[in-house]
Structure formats: structure tokens, C-alpha cells
Amino acid sequence: MKKALLIVLSLLLFFSVSLAEDAVSSATLSVDRLPAVESTGSGILVVYFSTDDTIRAAAYTVADTLSADLFEIQPAEPYTADDVNYHNSQSRTSIEQNDLQARPTIAILPEDLSRYDTIILGYPIWWGQAPRILYTFMESVDLSGKTIIPFCTSGSSGVGSSASNLQKLTSESAVWLEAKRISNGSSAEDIRVWAESLGLGKEETGMFYIHVNDAVLAVKAEDNSSTEALLQLLEAGDITISMHDYGSFEKVGPLGTTIPSNDEDITTVPGDVILYQGDQVTIYYDENRWDFTKLGHIDIGQDELKAILGSGDVTVILSANP
Ligand SMILES: Cc1cc2nc3c(=O)[nH]c(=O)nc-3n(C[C@H](O)[C@H](O)[C@H](O)COP(=O)(O)O)c2cc1C
């Protein structure tokens, strides 16, 4: 039902954009005035760009899961089938993606993003990067202080440097969380699971964050007395932990205090955050089996996690907020 409503609203948006373009030459229309963006009051906006519906479908699912608002980045000059032909080195997209300075014009920009704390940004991978129109968007809106969660779809490429290159164009006060790549064949359920793992829904509370080397890793907390104690500590203030590599599968360091253990026989997977002996926190980037307490999990690929943690000693900051 909700999905059907979104589709109808999106059609309204499409037509309102065409009309607005006829009516105003330098078109800027506030989010408030776009019929498709009747605010849900969640404080979350899903901004997306799509030429072939993959990202569009994913964006609808994310918005539906999180009761978020939607905003589509629409090019002033729509992309034709010839434009997106990546077999032709002279097609519009090939030329744009080869030109670092290309900034395709956006038909309509949102005027007012002040009601949103979180922007979930969806784009397809084009030649390993975000389409240049995303660069136009980044340079056209003020995202200071917002939390930005990028996601992309692609045939096979990973996120690569696509999100970090977009980050360079935004204010330093914007907090960028880890980008998620969704493969073209993903089901709506896969996307829903990812959206829920962000812990942004109103009923979701058990999240904490690990700041490391300029990245912010969102940890979905386990439901046990250990995480309850940890979350309470984090409400009182951030915790800095100096970590070192151990056993080629984890970074580990002292929490500085002891919290309750809920040890069980666990085989870790990359992204698991574990409490060891009640006073050591470990971030697993590989597999290990032992009796210890799971504190939570970071939804991230192993290579990406290893790249963020780096080799050797690292200082991480645990916090209640991104
Ligand atoms: C111009 C162009 C370049 C692309 N480059 C890549 C690429 O480098 N790597 C990849 O895995 N997929 C690439 N793709 C595939 C798209 O990333 C993928 O199909 C995406 O899901 C399309 O999203 P959309 O349907 O919402 O537009 C490219 C597609 C186009 C049109």
C-alpha cells in the first residue's frame, strides 16, 4: 500500500518537475513544495539518482523501511539510452565520467534540508565512481552537520573511492558513515535488512559507533547486559581505546573498566565486536572461535574493514552517537 503511494507520489513529482521547468527558468523548488516529499517527520531523507530503476527501487525500499522522505536528483537534460552506453567511449556518460570537472545540471534542487539529520544517498556506480551529477548535488546543497550514509548499486564493482570522493566535496562537519554496495541482483528483503541494520528506525536504539582513522563504523549492538552496560558508559562520554593486532584476526585493546560478560562459544566473522575477559574490546577482521561475549556487529566487508583499521596499532573512539 505504502509502496503504491510512493509510486503515485513519484509520478506526481515527475510531472511537477516538468511543469516547474516550464514555469521557472532557474528552477529551485523547496522540498516542502514537492508533492512527493510529504514529510514523515523521521528526520531522514533518501536522496537518489537513477537512470535505470535499480537505485530507484532500492531507494523506495530504504525509505519505506525507515519511514524516510525521498528526493530524486533529476538531470536538467535526462539521460537517453545512447547517453548511458558504456561501450561507446564518446557517449555522454563516458565523456562526463572522464572529466573530473563535469557537473551536469540538476533540474531542481531541494531548498530546505534543515529538517533532516540523516541523508541516505543512493547512486549507481559509473566507471568505478559516482555519476558526476552527484558531484553537482554535493556542491549545491549545504550538508553541514548531517550524517550521510551512502549506498550504491553496480554490476560488479565495489564502492571503491566513490563515496570518499563525494565526501571531499562536503563540509567537514558532515559525518559520513560506511558506504554500502548493493549488487544488482539483491532482493528487496536484502535491502530492507541493510536499512534496518542502520538502526535509524524509531524503535531501534541499540547502536554505538567506532570512530577510526576518519571513518565512522556503526555497530548494531547485541541485546545483553554487557551492551547495556557499555551503552550506559557511552552515554556518559566517549571511550578511547588503543588497539593492537592479535593473532592476525583482530584488533584488541583495554576498555579501561570491567563490564558484565555473557560468554558463549562463538565463531567470529569480520565486523564482530567482542568483549574479552570483561575488560578488552576487540574488532574482528577474520575468523576465530572462542568463549567470549558478542557486543555487536559492523555491517562491512572484510577488505574494507581491514583497509579502515590499517596495519599495526590503531586508536579508536567508541561513542553513543555518530
Ligand atoms: C555509464 C555506466 C557505467 C557503469 N559502470 C559500471 C562500473 O564501473 N562497474 C559496475 O559494476 N557497474 C557499472 N555500471 C552498471 C551500473 O552501476 C548498475 O547497473 C546500476 O545498478 C545501475 O543503476 P540504475 O539502474 O539505478 O541506474 C555502469 C552503468 C552505466 C550506465
The ligand as an ORCA input file, in Angstrom:
! r2SCAN-3c Opt
* xyz 0 1
  C      27.620      4.553    -17.817
  C      27.618      3.359    -16.926
  C      28.786      2.936    -16.331
  C      28.777      1.832    -15.455
  N      29.948      1.475    -14.854
  C      29.951      0.413    -14.016
  C      31.149      0.038    -13.342
  O      32.190      0.663    -13.451
  N      31.082     -1.057    -12.542
  C      29.931     -1.792    -12.365
  O      29.953     -2.761    -11.635
  N      28.773     -1.431    -12.968
  C      28.758     -0.341    -13.774
  N      27.583      0.038    -14.383
  C      26.342     -0.674    -14.031
  C      25.526      0.106    -13.016
  O      26.317      0.534    -11.905
  C      24.382     -0.717    -12.407
  O      23.671     -1.377    -13.425
  C      23.471      0.135    -11.557
  O      22.739     -0.707    -10.708
  C      22.520      0.990    -12.358
  O      21.652      1.705    -11.500
  P      20.296      2.347    -12.057
  O      19.547      1.213    -12.705
  O      19.555      2.843    -10.871
  O      20.679      3.454    -12.966
  C      27.569      1.126    -15.222
  C      26.380      1.555    -15.849
  C      26.398      2.656    -16.681
  C      25.115      3.106    -17.324
*
